[in-house]
Amino acid sequence: MTTGILDPEVLGAPLGERATLVQFSSAFCQPCRATRRTLAEVAAMVPGVGHVEIDAEERLALVRELGVTRTPTVLVLDAAGRIMRRAAGQPRTADVIAALGRVL
C-alpha cells in the first residue's frame, strides 16, 4: 500500500528533482505511444522533471490502489512524490506544461 506518496521504491524508478510525470500504459495502447513521446519531450525541456512509465498490466495492484481505469493515465508528482495532478487520455504538450507549472 502507498501512503499517498509514490516513492522510488513504489515506482521502480527515481523521482525527478522537482517533479515527476508518471504514465500508466498498456502494450497495445496507441495513445500511450504518443503520450510517452510528449512526456519525454516535456521532461527533457523542463529542468528537474523526470518521466516514469509503468506497465499497467504488470503493476495491477498499484493500478487498483490508485484507481487507474484507463490507459494512458498521467500523474504529476511533486518533488516529494505526492500526486498533485491526474489526467486520463492522451495529453497535449501545453496541458502537461501547465500542470507542471502549478506544481513547480
C-alpha positions, -999 to +999 in steps of 0.1 A: +000+000+000+011+035-007+009+062+019-003+088-007+033+092-018+048+074-047+084+070-038+112+054-059+106+020-043+069+021-054+076+035-088+106+013-095+125+044-107+139+076-092+118+107-088+127+139-107+144+166-086+115+190-089+086+169-103+078+135-119+055+126-147+041+091-142+025+074-171+004+042-168+004+024-202-005-009-217+011-028-246-015-023-273-025+013-264-018+035-294-023+068-274+002+056-249+030+058-275+022+094-283+019+102-246+053+086-240+068+110-266+050+140-252+060+134-216+096+126-226+098+158-245+084+179-217+108+162-191+137+170-214+126+206-217+120+213-180+150+210-157+145+187-127+114+169-142+115+131-146+093+107-166+084+072-154+063+048-175+046+020-157+031-010-175-004-012-161-007-050-167+025-057-148+016-035-118-021-044-113-020-039-075-007-003-079-032+004-107-061-008-085-048+011-054-046+044-074-079+038-092-064+039-127-092+028-150-078+035-185-045+040-203-028+063-207-033+078-173-008+105-163+001+116-127+021+147-119+041+142-087+058+170-067+094+166-056+083+145-026+063+121-047+028+134-037+002+132-065-007+168-074-025+163-108-041+135-126-054+130-162-066+101-183-062+101-221-036+115-244-024+149-231-014+179-251+021+193-245+006+226-234-016+209-208+014+190-194+034+221-191+005+240-175+000+212-149+038+212-142+036+250-137+011+246-110+033+220-092+067+237-096 
